[in-house]
Every structure is written in C-alpha cells, then in structure tokens.
Amino acid sequence: MSTSAVMDVFIHALTTAAMLAAPMLITALVVGLAISILQSITQVQEQTVAFVPKLVAVAIALVVCGQWMISELVTFTHQLFDQIPALLASVG
C-alpha cells in the first residue's frame, strides 16, 4: 500500500468525521453563545443554566441530522470496503 493511498484514505476519513461532527458542534456553539450573552445581560452566572439548553439543542440536531449522518457514514464505509482489493493489490 503506497503512502499516497494511505493519505487519501486518511484525508477522506477526517473529512467525513468533520462533516458528521459539524451539525452538533455548530449547534452547541450557537446555543452556548446565545446563553452566554443572555447570562451576561442578566448577570446570572450559573453553570447549569448553559448546560441544559445545549444538551437539548444538540439532541434536536442529532434527531434532525441523524438520517443524513448515518447515510454519509454508510456511504463512506461502502467506499472504503470497495477500495480494499485495490489497496491490497498495491501491497504485493
């Protein structure tokens, strides 16, 4: 297996992981920023106030984007399994 083939698989895996994590991370970022602004306006500095809305928002994002995430992961897995013969042929 050549170095370029390993790098291609690695880059594709990292790109897929970033795409799958993005909806939850962006949701948590936006909700966290909104709660932080609200806390600074009201001067309520309780840590648990920020946790529950983020948890609910990330759960909603997971429900909304879950089907897409699973289909992307299955597509990546099928592509990876389809590459196995070519990767093994380049070894020998």
N, C-alpha and C positions, 0 to 999 in steps of 0.2 A: 504494500500500500504506500503510495507516494505521499510526500509531505503536503503537496497541494490538495490531494483528495481529503486528507485528514483536516486540513484547514477549511476546505469547503463545507464539510460536514459540521465542523465546529462552529463556523460562522452562521450556517443555516440554523443550527440548534440554538445559538444565542439570540438570533433574530426572532425565532419562534417563541422562545421564552420571554423575551421583552414584549412581544405583541400580546402574549397571553396574560402577562402581569400588568400591562398598561391600564386596562379599564379599572381595576381595583385600586391601583396606586394613584391614578389621576383623581378618582372619586374621593379617596381618603385625603388627598392633598387639598382639593377644593373645599370639602366639608370641614377639614381641620382649619383651613384659613378663615372660613366664614365664622366658625365657632370662636377662633382666636380674636377676630375683630369684634365679635359680639361680647366676648369676655372683657376685652379692653375698654369697650364703650361702657359696659355696666360695672366694671371693676369687680367682677366676680371671678376669683382666681382658684376655682375648684377644679382639680384634675379630672374627676369623674364626669364632669359636665361635658367634656370634649370626647370622652371615650364612647359613650352610648350612641350618640348620633353618627359617629364614624363607623361603628360596628353595624348599625342599621343600614347606612348608606352603602357600605361595602357588600353587605348581604344582598341588597337590592341590585347592585351592579352585577353580582355573581349570578343572580337569577335571570337578569335581563341578558347578559352576555354569555351565559353558560353554554347554550347550544352552539354558538359560534366558536367558543373556545374549544369545546370537545371536537367539533368538526375540523378545526385547524390542527389540533393535536393528532387526530386520526390521519389526516392527510400527510402530516409530517412523518408519522410512523410508517405509513404505506410507502412513501417516497424513500425512506431510509431502508426499509426491507427490500425494495426494488433495486437499490444500489448495491446490495450485498454481493451478488455474483460478479459485478464489475470490479468491486473493491477487492474481492478475493482473487480475481484473475490477475490483477496488477501486482499481487504479492509474489506469485510464482514466476 
